[in-house]
């Protein structure tokens, strides 16, 4: 669906492009939090990568509808991956880059649970405004 929306005829190329942002965010978060991580190149060689790319198409569609600015989409993704890490820890799963790849499809539902109604009303972008603009744009 997202491949058609982007006007591309090569679905595999679009899937790979939509996964690059998510993959770099996973690498950044796992490295910064001291979790087991691999480089983006190593993760692309993993057996989970193909499925990850498929899941990222729907994730990219979700993020694109949440806001137009790329920096804000990345901030929303980062928040969503943080929620995913917390959720995996609650389930006593050993968090790693590969685990996040396998569970990436859960990010939209975790965001919706943490911020009920924000996505459908277009308010999700205000949650991350402070991360992008350097100051808080959310209501106090």
C-alpha positions as CSV (number, residue, x, y, z in Angstrom):
1,X,0.0,0.0,0.0
2,X,2.8,2.5,0.9
3,X,4.7,1.5,-2.2
4,X,1.8,2.6,-4.4
5,X,1.3,5.7,-2.4
6,X,4.9,6.7,-3.0
7,X,4.5,6.1,-6.7
8,X,7.2,3.5,-6.9
9,X,7.2,0.5,-9.2
10,X,10.0,-1.3,-7.4
11,X,8.4,-2.4,-4.1
12,X,11.6,-4.0,-2.8
13,X,13.6,-0.7,-3.2
14,X,10.9,1.3,-1.4
15,X,10.8,-1.3,1.4
16,X,14.5,-1.0,1.9
17,X,14.4,2.8,1.8
18,X,11.7,2.9,4.4
19,X,13.7,0.7,6.7
20,X,16.9,2.8,6.6
21,X,15.6,5.4,9.0
22,X,14.2,2.8,11.4
23,X,17.4,0.8,11.3
24,X,19.6,3.8,12.0
25,X,17.3,4.7,15.0
26,X,17.6,1.2,16.3
27,X,21.4,1.3,16.1
28,X,21.5,4.8,17.7
29,X,19.2,3.8,20.6
30,X,20.8,0.4,21.4
31,X,24.3,1.9,21.3
32,X,23.4,4.9,23.5
33,X,21.6,2.8,26.1
34,X,24.4,0.2,26.3
35,X,22.3,-2.6,24.8
36,X,23.6,-5.3,22.5
37,X,23.8,-3.7,19.1
38,X,25.2,-4.3,15.7
39,X,26.1,-1.9,12.9
40,X,23.4,-1.2,10.3
41,X,25.4,-3.2,7.7
42,X,25.5,-6.3,10.0
43,X,21.8,-6.0,10.7
44,X,21.1,-5.9,7.0
45,X,22.8,-9.3,6.7
46,X,20.7,-10.8,9.5
47,X,17.9,-13.3,8.7
48,X,15.4,-10.9,10.3
49,X,16.1,-8.1,7.8
50,X,13.6,-9.1,5.0
51,X,10.7,-9.3,7.4
52,X,11.9,-6.1,9.1
53,X,11.7,-4.3,5.7
54,X,8.2,-5.5,5.1
55,X,7.1,-4.2,8.6
56,X,8.8,-0.9,8.0
57,X,6.5,-0.1,5.0
58,X,3.5,0.1,7.3
59,X,5.5,1.9,10.0
60,X,6.6,4.5,7.5
61,X,3.0,5.0,6.4
62,X,2.0,5.5,10.1
63,X,4.8,8.0,10.7
64,X,4.1,9.9,7.4
65,X,0.5,10.4,8.5
66,X,1.5,11.5,11.9
67,X,3.5,14.5,10.6
68,X,5.2,15.8,7.5
69,X,8.6,16.8,8.8
70,X,11.3,14.1,8.6
71,X,13.0,15.2,11.9
72,X,9.7,14.9,13.7
73,X,9.0,11.5,12.2
74,X,12.4,10.4,13.4
75,X,11.6,11.8,16.9
76,X,8.3,9.9,17.0
77,X,10.1,6.8,15.9
78,X,12.7,7.2,18.7
79,X,9.9,7.7,21.3
80,X,8.2,4.6,19.9
81,X,11.3,2.5,20.0
82,X,11.9,3.7,23.6
83,X,8.4,2.5,24.5
84,X,9.2,-0.8,22.7
85,X,12.3,-1.3,24.8
86,X,10.4,-0.6,28.0
87,X,7.7,-3.1,26.9
88,X,10.2,-5.8,26.1
89,X,11.9,-5.3,29.4
90,X,8.5,-5.7,31.2
91,X,8.2,-9.1,29.4
92,X,11.7,-10.0,30.6
93,X,13.0,-10.2,27.0
94,X,16.7,-9.6,26.5
95,X,16.6,-6.4,24.4
96,X,18.9,-6.3,21.4
97,X,18.9,-4.6,18.0
98,X,17.6,-7.8,16.4
99,X,14.8,-8.1,18.9
100,X,13.7,-4.5,18.1
101,X,13.8,-5.4,14.4
102,X,11.5,-8.4,15.0
103,X,9.1,-6.3,17.1
104,X,9.2,-3.0,15.1
105,X,5.6,-3.6,13.9
106,X,4.4,-3.0,17.5
107,X,5.6,0.6,17.6
108,X,2.4,2.3,16.4
109,X,0.2,0.4,18.9
110,X,2.6,1.3,21.7
111,X,2.6,4.9,20.8
112,X,-1.2,4.8,20.6
113,X,-1.3,3.2,24.1
114,X,1.0,5.8,25.6
115,X,-0.7,8.8,23.8
116,X,-4.3,7.7,23.3
117,X,-6.1,9.8,20.6
118,X,-3.0,11.9,19.7
119,X,-2.4,10.1,16.4
120,X,-6.0,10.3,15.1
121,X,-6.4,14.0,16.1
122,X,-3.0,15.1,14.7
123,X,-1.6,16.0,18.1
124,X,1.3,13.5,18.1
125,X,3.7,15.9,16.5
126,X,3.3,18.2,19.5
127,X,4.6,15.5,21.8
128,X,8.0,15.6,20.0
129,X,8.1,19.3,19.1
130,X,10.6,20.0,21.9
131,X,13.0,17.3,20.6
132,X,13.0,18.9,17.2
133,X,12.8,22.6,17.9
134,X,14.9,22.7,21.0
135,X,12.1,24.1,23.1
136,X,8.8,22.8,24.3
137,X,5.8,23.2,22.0
138,X,3.5,21.1,24.1
139,X,0.9,22.6,26.4
140,X,1.8,22.6,30.0
